[in-house]
Amino acid sequence: MLQLNIRTLATAGALVLSVSVFAMGGRPKGDEEGTNSRIAPVAHVELAAPSAGAAAGSRSGEQIYKTICAACHEAGVANAPKLGDKTAWAPRIALGLDGLLKSAIAGKNAMPPKGGSDANDAELARTIVYMANKSGGNLKEPAAK
């Protein structure tokens, strides 16, 4: 009979302890700000709208690169070839402007169609020429139509 009472008391004590843990919030207090900073995303990318100074259709390749493309192509985000990396760009440049333009319009790997921009095909071509030529290419901009 004594053993039954000790077991009963031990069970009751465990129950009281578990109820008190839940009553106090259910988890130990910690450094919530520190935890949040450790699990925060490494980067945040936003594609910028075209600048108010340049009308759509008249932007240069450099303008579009700096406002849209640089977000990924400066740091190599999602394996985007970095601007100026001749080794990474060589097989792409070998496709020529038409091949690169076709890929850019459709999107490639992690890059969305038109790089997520609102560039028209002429602006996109100028941007490709700018990027390819900064990376070892010698592409020519298409004649204006």
ChimeraX attribute file (.defattr): number of C-alpha atoms within 10 A of each C-alpha:
attribute: neighborCount
match mode: 1-to-1
recipient: residues
	/A:1	5
	/A:2	7
	/A:3	8
	/A:4	9
	/A:5	10
	/A:6	11
	/A:7	11
	/A:8	12
	/A:9	12
	/A:10	12
	/A:11	12
	/A:12	12
	/A:13	12
	/A:14	12
	/A:15	12
	/A:16	11
	/A:17	12
	/A:18	12
	/A:19	12
	/A:20	12
	/A:21	13
	/A:22	10
	/A:23	10
	/A:24	10
	/A:25	9
	/A:26	11
	/A:27	9
	/A:28	7
	/A:29	8
	/A:30	8
	/A:31	7
	/A:32	9
	/A:33	8
	/A:34	9
	/A:35	10
	/A:36	10
	/A:37	10
	/A:38	10
	/A:39	8
	/A:40	8
	/A:41	8
	/A:42	7
	/A:43	6
	/A:44	6
	/A:45	8
	/A:46	8
	/A:47	14
	/A:48	14
	/A:49	12
	/A:50	17
	/A:51	12
	/A:52	7
	/A:53	7
	/A:54	11
	/A:55	9
	/A:56	13
	/A:57	13
	/A:58	12
	/A:59	20
	/A:60	16
	/A:61	21
	/A:62	18
	/A:63	18
	/A:64	24
	/A:65	22
	/A:66	14
	/A:67	15
	/A:68	22
	/A:69	24
	/A:70	18
	/A:71	17
	/A:72	20
	/A:73	20
	/A:74	15
	/A:75	13
	/A:76	13
	/A:77	16
	/A:78	11
	/A:79	13
	/A:80	18
	/A:81	20
	/A:82	19
	/A:83	23
	/A:84	17
	/A:85	14
	/A:86	18
	/A:87	12
	/A:88	15
	/A:89	21
	/A:90	14
	/A:91	10
	/A:92	17
	/A:93	22
	/A:94	11
	/A:95	13
	/A:96	17
	/A:97	20
	/A:98	12
	/A:99	12
	/A:100	18
	/A:101	21
	/A:102	16
	/A:103	17
	/A:104	20
	/A:105	19
	/A:106	12
	/A:107	15
	/A:108	14
	/A:109	9
	/A:110	11
	/A:111	19
	/A:112	13
	/A:113	15
	/A:114	21
	/A:115	20
	/A:116	17
	/A:117	17
	/A:118	16
	/A:119	21
	/A:120	14
	/A:121	15
	/A:122	20
	/A:123	21
	/A:124	25
	/A:125	24
	/A:126	24
	/A:127	24
	/A:128	26
	/A:129	25
	/A:130	23
	/A:131	25
	/A:132	24
	/A:133	18
	/A:134	15
	/A:135	20
	/A:136	16
	/A:137	19
	/A:138	13
	/A:139	16
	/A:140	14
	/A:141	16
	/A:142	12
	/A:143	6
	/A:144	5
	/A:145	4
